[in-house]
Amino acid sequence: IREVENSRDSESEESEEENPTEMNMIWIFSRRFQLSVPKLASKRQVVQELLSDLLQVSHSLFSDSFFPVLEPVIGVGSACEGWSPHKEEDVVYCMFVPLKPPHGYAFHLEPDTVQEMPQTRMRIRVELVCTCTGEQPDQNMLCFLHHSEEELKRNQVASLLHTLCTGPYLDGEKIALWFQTFVISAWSVVPQSHHYNMKVLPSCRSCKMKLMKASGRSLFVEMVFSVQQGDSDIFLSSQPAEAQFPPSTTWLESYAVAEAKFFRHVSMQAPAHSCHLKCLRLCARLLEGSGLSIYALKTTVMHLLTLIPLSEWQHSYLLMRVDDVMHYLRCCLEEKCLKHFFFGNEDMPEEISLPPAFQGAQPRNLFQHLAQDPAAQTEALQEFDKL
């Protein structure tokens, strides 16, 4: 890792003028690995407009109910960060749908007692709040705390606790089923129904949609339900990682919003035609079949974007930066340690809001499993060296 920093000065001198041989290699790599970053922005705009229209319908439909309030969507994941490891036709546009408690309720985040996963597990306890008093008491709403159960059943719609919760906790599977049902019933109302056929795909804890044009082209969208931690960019997500499947009332801490915000920050600060997104895409293709996760790669690139000046991510530096990424990963595999980007990181851009505990926290090791299993580390190194 030190070598990456020490070599910057010499690289800057060598690359004052573009090396024709190197530029030719970049062109060959681009053709071989289809490095042209797909035109994701226009499709992302289509997806955001569609979801905005759907949420508008939901607000008018559920305004007198006690379902969670659906906040404007937030684009997350590689497609919304401006790159994708997939072919254009396989890209999934992932959107977080933040949930706020309806009037008369409050959400309280509680740590889950079982901590078998690297991500923090939480449960969202739903509490009733008195609506009799306050600055603007609702005259049309009966207070769940101060009216009898019989009166509430007779004069008021069902409580959130009786619809989308299991016990006192918000249930990700029940929310997904509720929202999927809503999307199917509301589809004909949104303007996009005139241009796309829509199919809701099977998913237990999110809402996955396939939008199909008459031309045969498809667009894949996934809406993941989330709850914000305070005012920070850290959320709890209803959708677990592929290898994890906790109980439906368990929500996993997600850094996806903070990651998307970091890449927006880099794009605003980096020079025109910066190669950082193309670097990510090329490295993802190179690492196919190695057993290293896309998340480990993305974490590596985020670290390097804070270590190497953004002025040295110009297009002509692509092969150097790819070499830096692979060297950094190799070192981390040897040391059995890849630090999580958002814990104890002093180089965090000010625009990213993290819970106070994150700054003083000991960085989490994304390669902890290798530290605990020497055979797995040996295998990972061998696979990496084959690349």
N, C-alpha and C positions, 0 to 999 in steps of 0.2 A: 504494500500500500504506500510505503514511503517512496518507492521507486516511481510511482505514478506522479507524486508531487515533485520529486527531484528532477524528473525528465521534462518538465513543462518549459523551462527556459530554453533548453536546446531545441525542443520541438518548435517553439515560436520562431527561432532563428532560421531553422531549416525550412519552415513553411511560409516564409515571407512571400515566396512566389510559388504558385501551384506547380507541383511536380507532374509532368504529363503522364509518366508511367503510372503514378499513383492514381491520377484521375481516371486513367483507362481501366485500372483495376476496379475502381469504384463503379464505373459504368458496367463492367462485366458482372460484378456482384449484384448490382441492381437488377440486371436482366435475369441472372441465374436464380435469384431469390425473390423476384417480383417485389422489389423494395419500394416501388412507388406507393407512398402511403395513400390508402384509398380515400376518395373524396367523402370523408365521413361527415363533414359539417352540414352539408345540405340534407342528408338523410336524418341526422340528429335533429335538425330543425323541424323536419316533418314529424318525427316522433314526439318532440316536445309540444308542438302545436296540437297534435292528436290528444295527448294526455291532458293538456290544459283544457281542451274542450270537454273531455270525459269528466274531469274534476268539477268543471262548471255545472255539468248535469248533476253530478253527485251532490253538490251543495244545495241545489234547488230541491232535489229529491229527498235528502236526508236532513233538511234544516230543522224539522220538527221532531227529529228522533234523537236517540242517545247513542248513535254510532260515533266512532272516533271522527274528529275533524281532519279531513285530508288536506295537507298543505301542498303548495306548489312543488313539483317534482325537481329532483336534483340529479343531473347526469353524472354517473360514476363508471368506473371500469375503463379498460383500454380504449374502447370506441369513443368514449366521451373525453378521453385525455388526448385524443388526436392521433392514436396509433392503434394497431390491432395485430396480434400474432396470426390471425386467421385470414383466409381468402375473403374477398369482399362479400361474396354471396353467403358466407357462413358467419358474418359478424352479428353479434347480439348486442343491441342497444339497451344497456341496463340503467334503470332509473330508480332512485330511492323515492318513496312516497312517505314523507314524514307524517306521523300521527300526533295529533294534539288531543287532550281529553275534551269531551263535550262539556257544556255548561252543567254544573252540579257534580263534577267529578275531578279527581286529581290523579296523576300518575306518580308513583314512587318507585325508584329503581332500587332493587335489593340484590346484593351479591348472591349467586347460587351457591349452595353449600358444597356441591360436588365440583371440583376443579381438576378434571382429567385432561382438559384441552389447553393448548397454548394461548388461545384467546380467552379474555375474561367473559365469564358466563354470568348473565343477570336475569332476574325476573322482574316483571313490571306489575306491581301491585296497584289495583284500581281501588280508589277510596271515594266514598260518597262525601260531598261537601254541602254544608247547609246553604240553601238558596233563599231562606226567609229574609235575611238581612243583606247588607252590603250597599254599595253605592247605587246599583241599579237592580233591585230585586225584581225577578220575573214574576209578574202577576198571573201569567197563564201556566206557570209550572208549579206543580206540587213538590214540596221538599221531601226528598227520599228519607231524610232523617226524622222529620217531624210530622209526617202524616202516616196514618195506619196502612198496613199492607193491603187491606181490603179496599181502602179508598184509592190507593195507587193503582191497583189492578183494574178497578172500575173506570178510572178517569185519566189514566196516563199510559203511554206506550211503554213497552218492556225496557227494563233497566239494562245498561251495558253489561252489568255483572251477570245477567241472565241470558245474554245473547252471544257475546264474543269472548267470554272468559271461561276458564276452568278454575273453579273455586274463586279466589279473589284476584287471580292473575290473568293478564291478557294472553290470549291463546293465538299463536301465529297461524295455525292450521285453520281455525275458525274464521279468522280475518281473511285469509286467502280465499276460502270458499265463498264467503260473503261478497268479496270484491269481484271474483270471477263471475258470479251470478249476476252482479250489477252490470259488468261490462257486456255480457251477452244480451241482457235486456235493453241496455242503453245504446247499443251500437248503431241502430238504425237512425238515431237522433243526431249523431255527430256528422258534420259535413264530409269527413273522410270516408264514410260508408259508400259514397257515390263513386269513389276511385279505387277502393280496396275491398276485397272480401276478407273477412276476419275469422280466424279460428283460435279458440282458447286451447292451449296445449296443456297436457297434464302437469301439474305441479302442486306439491303439498303446502308449500309455505310462501309462494310468490304467485304472481299472475303472469304467465307467459303467453304471448300472442304471436301468431303468424299472420302477417298482412300480405295478401296476394293481389297483384295487379293483373289486369286482363292479358298483359304481355307475357305473363308467367313468372315475372320477377317477384321475389319474396323479400320481406323485411321482418326480422325477428326482434321482438321487444320483450324485456322482462322487467316487471315492476316489483320491487322489493320493499316491504313495509319496514319502517324504521322509527325510532324514537330518539330524539336528540338528548345528549347529556348536557344539561344546563344550557349555556349559550355557546358551547364549544363546537368544533367541527368533527367531533367524535360522536358516533351514533350507535344505537343498538339495532341489530339487523335481524329480521325474521328468518332470513335464508342462511342456513349453515353451509360451510364448505362441503364439497362432495364427499370427503372421507368422514365427515362428522354428521351425526343425526341425533341431537339431544332431544329431550322432551319438548312438546309443542309450546310449553309455557316458558322455555328457556330461550333467551335472546343473546346473541353473541356480539361482543364489542366489535365495531367495524371502523376502519380508518379510511374507507373508500372516499368519503367526501373530502377529507384532508388531503388525500393523495391527488384527487382531481384538482383541488385548489393549488397544490404545489406545482403541478404541471402547467396550470394557467399562469402562475407567477413566473415560471421559467420562460414560457413562450413570450411573455411581455418584456422580459429583461434580455433575452438572448438575441443575437444578431439575426438579421434576415437570413433565411435558408439555413437555419441551424440544423445540425445533423442528429440531435439527441433522439428524436422520434424514429428516424430511420435506423439509428444505431440499435434502439430497442427492438425494432422489427427484425433486423438482421440477426442479432444475437438470439432472439427467440427461435428463429429458423435453424440457426447453428446448434442450439441446445436441444432440438427435438430428439426424443429418445434417450436423453442422458439421465433422466430421473430427476433433474433439477427443476424446481417449480418456476412458473412464470413470476410468481410473487418474489422469489429469491432474486431473480434477474432484475425485476423492477426496483426492489430495495437497493440492489447494488448500483443501479444507474442513478437513483435518487441521491445516494451517498456521494457518488462521483460528481454529480451536478453541483454539489456544495463544496467539493474539494478542488475541482478544476474550474478556473474562471470561465464564465459563459462565453467570453470572447474566443475561447479555444475550442468551441463546439461548432465552428463554421464547417460548411460542407466539405471543404478540402481536408479536414481533420478526421473524417469518418473512420478510416482504417486504423488510425492511432487510437481513437476512442474505443473502437471495438476491441482492440488489443488490450486497452486499459481494463475494460469490463471483464474480459476473460481472465486476465491476470489477477484482478481483484477477487473474482470468484474462486480461482485456484488457490489463492492465499487463504481465503475464508474456509475452504474445504480442508486445507492442511491444518489450520488452527482450530477447526471444528467450531467456528464462531462467526456468525453473521448477525450484526446488531440490528435490531428493529429500528426503523428510521425515526419513529415518533417518541421514543422514550430516552430521556436524558441527552437529547441532541442540542448542543449549544449553537449549532448553525441553522436552526429553524427560522425560516422567514417570518417576520413579524405579522404578516397578513393571516397566518394560520393560527387559529385559536385552539389551544389545547387545555384540558383540565389542569389545574395547578399541580396536581400530583405527578403529572407526566414529566415535568422539568427535572424534579429531583429524583425521579425513579431510576433504578438500576436498569440499563438497557436489556431488553429481552433478547435471548439468543435464538434466532430462527433455525440454527443448526444444532440445537440442544439434543435432538435425537441421534445425531452423529457422535456427539460427545459421550452419549450413554451406550453406544453400540459401535465398537471399533471395527467390526466386520462390515457394517453398513458404510462406515467412512472409507474403508479400503475399497469397497465396491464402487462408491461414488467417485473416488479419485481415478480408478481405472476407467470407468465409463467416460469421465471428463477428458482423460488423456487420449481417448480414442477419437475425439472430435477432430 
